[in-house]
């Protein structure tokens, strides 16, 4: 079987990955809240299970990609993720859905980093970097297509986009088996496969970099806070919206149509906002980035708080869109903020640590948000908003320290 050019295959993989995952995500929270009838606590525990699984398996599954085959690791990952969503879509109950999160998290760790490393091996680092930028357009296009595709499927049966998406993701694994090349991979030597020792070395190196730079300590603190608030919002906003408002019927279809268009609107508005910010802001100016990050964080906290207490569906929709816009702008600005002034030999380590503190924040806050939701879903969402507020003085402090060092 003739293999497909690595660059073209990567762009196709990004497009279809985004399409199928987006199709699933349009209905997942709605399905879990209304078909599986999960409580607020159970919804948050589902998310926490996913994050814990990723934390536990991120390093061990890296052995497959580094020591045996990037291609094999990616294929295994897509196969397991596909199975996860099929399980969730066919078994609407708490324990099967928890099992699905474990499978999803495990499958994701097989693909995390391996896909980018595979492309770099096949076409070279410089070409891969250009491909990553080009792939963003395929990612957004696929995401919008998936949201629109979920509407008619979800109108037939709420679980259909999940099951169909899971089957399609598993089919990606079969397609990769047939068409994915791997010519540039060089396995890690057996004597260099001590993954846990490698992880310890990375941690020590990153810790030394942070201790020597007070700004980085504040930046990592902000990253932890960004992780703390997110579980309470991500897992509960759909349930709160469905429980407190009668969602309008779009062309006679069920609530999936409204939720799909709601998410699609958020993506389109985020694209427009990103374009405006890119034109008007200097991403290489640390003070400018910090001010933008400060404003976006304040807006994000305010939008979540407004949503929690909004008496009107229209106001709630506006708040959701503002959350989407601020989050989509915040992520690249935070990366730019972290990246400024880093030494080359610690850059990857520090970025890795920001990802870890975000995950730790999600794991730590998930059960707490779930417990608050036992009292009130509204209170849990408002609590998520309040968890963001400590980031504001930390961002300001980091900016002051960086200004004094210049």
N, C-alpha and C positions, 0 to 999 in steps of 0.2 A: 504493500500500500504506500503510495507516494505521500511524503510528508508535506505539510503546508509551510510556507515561509514563516519564520518565527515572528516577525514584526506584524504581518497580517493576522496571524493566529492570535497574537496577544490582543490586538484591537478588537477582534471578533469576540474573544473571551470576555473582555471588559464589557462590551455591549450586551451580550446575552446574560452575563452574570448580573449586571445591573437591572436588566429587564425582568428576569425571573425573581430576583430578590425583591425588587420594587413591587411586583405583582403580589407577592406574598405579604409584604409589610403593610399594604393598604388595608388588608382585612384581619391581620393577626390579632391586634389588640381588641378589635370589635368581636372577633370570633371567640377569643378567650373570655371576654366579659359577658357575652350574650348567649353563646351556644354552649361553651364549657361552664359558664356560670361561676367563674373564679371570683373570689372576694378580692378586695384591695390588697390584703396581706399576701394572698396567694399570687396575685399578679406581680408584686414586687419580688417575692421569693423566686419566681420563675426567672426574672432578670438577674437576680443575685446568683442563682445557680449557673447561668451562662457565664457570668464574669469570673466566678470561682474556677470553673472548668478551664477557661482560657488561661488564667493565672497558673494553674497547676500543670497544664500540658504544653504551654508555649515552648519551654526549654526542651523537655524530652522529645517532642515530635520533631524538633529541629535536627535531631540525630539522623532521621531518615533523609532530609533534604541535603544535609551537609556531607553525610558519610556514604550514602547509597545512591540517591537519584532525586534531583529536583522534580523531574517529570513524574516519577512514581509517587512522590509526596503529594503533588497537586492532584493527581488522579484519585488517590485514596481520599483526599480531603473532600473533593466534590461528590464522590460516591457516598461518603458518610453524611455529608450535609443534606444531600437529596433524601436519604433514608430518614433523616431527622424530621424533615417537614412532612413527609408522607405519614409518619407516625403521629405527628401533631394533628394533621388534618383529618385523619381517620378515627382518632380516639380522643374525643372532647372531654377529658377529665384531667384533674390536677396531676396525678402521678405520671400518666403517659406524657403529658406536656413537659413535666420536669425531666423525664427521660429524654425527650426530644431536645431539650436545651443542652443536656450533657453531650448528646451526639453532635449537635450543631457546634458547640464550643470545641469539641475534640476535632471535628472535621475542619473547622476554621483554622486551628493551629497548624494543621498539615499544610495549608495554603499560605498562611501568614509569612511573608518574607520570601517564601520559596518561589512564588510567581515572579517577583521582581528580580530575584537572584538568577532564575532560569533565563529570563530575557537578557540580562546583562551578560551571562555566559555565552548566549547564542549570537548576539549582535554587537557586543561591546558596550562599555559603560556610557560613552558619549552618546551613541545612538539610542541607547535605552533611556537616557534622561530626556531626550527629545520625544521619545515614544510615550513616556509617562505624561508629558504635557499634552500631547495629541490625544491620549486616551481619555482625558477629562471630558472632551466633547462627546465621545462615544458613551461614556458613563452617564452623563446627563441626558443624552438622547434616549438611551436604553431605559433609564429610570422613568422618564416621562411616558414612554411607550408602555412600560409595565403597569404604571398607574392607570392608564386608559384601558388597557386590556383587562385589568382586574374588575372593572365596572360591569361589563356584560357577564363575565364568568361568575362574579359574586352575586349577581342578580339571579342566576340559576340556582346556586347553592353557596352559602357563605364560605364553606370550607373548600370549595372547588379551586380557587386561586392558590390555596396552600398546597393541596394535593398535586395539582397540575404543575405548579412551580417546583415542588420537590421532585417529581418525576423528570421534569426538564433539566434540573440541576444534576440529577443522577445520569441523565443522558449526555450531559457535557463530559462526564468522566469517560463514557464509552467513546465519544467523539475524540477526546484527547488521546485515548489509547490507540486509536487508528491513525490520527493525523499529526500528533505533536512531536516535533523533532527534539533531539537532545544530542548535540555534537560537541558542545564546548565545556561540558561539565567535567571537573577534576575532583574526584572524591577526596575527602580529608583523610590524611594518613591515620592508620589505627592508633598510633601513639598520641595523636592530637584529638581524639574523640572523647576526651573526658569533659562532657558537657557541663557537669556541675562545677568542676574546677574553673572552666571558662566563665561560667556565670559569676562565680565568686570574684574572679579577677576583674570582670566588668564592673561589678558593684563597688569594689575598692577604688578603682580608677575614677568612677563617677563621683563617689563620695569625696574623694580628695579634691576633685574639681569644684564641687559645690562648697566645700569648707573654705576653699581659697577665694571664693567669689561670693560675697554677701548678697549680691543681686540675684545669683542663681538660687539661693535659699528661698528668697521671697518668690521668685518665679515658680519654683516647685510647689511652694505653698499655695499659690494661685491655682496651679494645675490640680492639686488635691481637692481644692474647693470646687473646681469645675466638675470633678468626678462626684463629689458629695451630693450636689443638687440633682444630678441628671436622672437617677433611677426613679425618684419620686415623681418627676415630670413625665418621663418617657413611658412608664408603665401605667399611669393613672389618668392621663388627660382624656383619653378616648372613653374610658368608663364613665368619667365624670360628665363628659359632654352627652353621652347617650342617656345617662340616668336623669339628667336635669333639663334636657330640652327635647322637644319633638322635632326630629330632624326632617327637613323637607324632602318630599319625594321628587326625584329628578326624572322626568319623562316616564313617570309611573313605576320607576324601579325602587329597590329597597335602599337602605341606608348606606350600602357599600358605594353607590354612585356618588352620594354626597361626600363621603369620606375620601373617595378617589379624587374628585375634583378639588376638594379642600387641600389635599397634599400636592396636587399638581399646581394649584395656584401658588402655594408656598414656594415651590421650586422655581417657578417663573419669576416671581417677585425677588427671590434671592439672586437669581442670575442678573436681573436689572440692577439690584443694589450693589452687587459685586462689581459690575462694570463701572458704575458711578464712583465707587470708592477707589478702584484701581486708577482711574483717571485723575482723581483729586488728591490722593495721599501719597507721600513719599515713604515707601516701605523700608527704605534704608536709613530713615531718620528715627532713632530710638525714641525720642520724646514724642514725635508725631504718632508712632505706633502705640505707645503707652497711653496717650490721651484717647486715641480711638478705642483702644481696648477697655479703658475705664468707662467711656461713654456707652459702649455696647453692653458691657456687663451690667451697668445700672439700668439700661433699657430692658435687658433680658429679665432681670429681677422684677422690674415694674410690670412687664407684660405677663409674667407668670402670676403675679399677685392680682392683677386686674382680672385675669381669666378665672382665678379661684373665686372671686366675689361678683363676677358679672351676672346681672339679671337678664341680659338680652343675648340671644343667639348671635346677632350681628356683631356685637361687641366682643363676644367670645371668639368668633372667627377672626376678627381683626387682631385679637391678642395672640391667637395661634400663629397667624402669619407673621406677626412681629417677632415671636419666639423663633420661628424658622429662619427669618432673615438675620436676626442678630447671632444666632448660633452658626449659621453658614459663613457669616463674615468673621466671627470671632475665631474660628478654628485656624484659618490661614494666618490671621494677624498674630495669634498666640505663637504659632510656629516661627513667624518672622521675628517676633519679640525674643523668643528663646535663642534663635540662631545668631543674633547680633553679638559680635565680640567673642564668640567661642573659639577656642583653639582647635585646630584641625584634628588633632589626635584624640580630643575628647568630645567632639561634636556628636558623633553617633551615640556615644555612651549617654550623654546628657539627654538627647532626644528619647533614647530608650527609657530613661528614668522618668521623663515626663509622662510617657505612656503608662508606665507602671504605677505612678502615684495616682493617675486618673482612675485606673482600674481598682486600685486599693480604695479610693474614695467611694466608688460605686458599690463595692462589696461591703464597706463599712456602713454606708448610709441606707442601703436597701432594706435590711430588716427593721431599722429604726423608722423609716418611712412607712413600712408595712404595719408596724405597731400603731403609729399615729392614725393610719387609715382605718383601723378598727373603731376608732372614735368617730372619725369623719374623713372621707376622701377629700373634701374641700380643705380641711385642716392640713392634710398631708401635702397637698399641692402648694398651699400657702407656706408651709414649712420649707418646701424646696426653694421657694423664692427667698426666704430669710437666710437659708444656708449660703446663698450667693453673696450676701452683703459683706462678709469679712474679706472677700477678694478685693473690694474697693480700696481700703487703706493699704493692703499689701501691694497692689499695683502702683499706687501713689508713692509708697516707700521705695519700691524698686526703682522707680523713675528718678526719685531724688538722689538715691545712691549713685545711679549711673551718671547723673548730671554732675555730681561732685567729683567723680573720677575722671571726667573729660577735661 
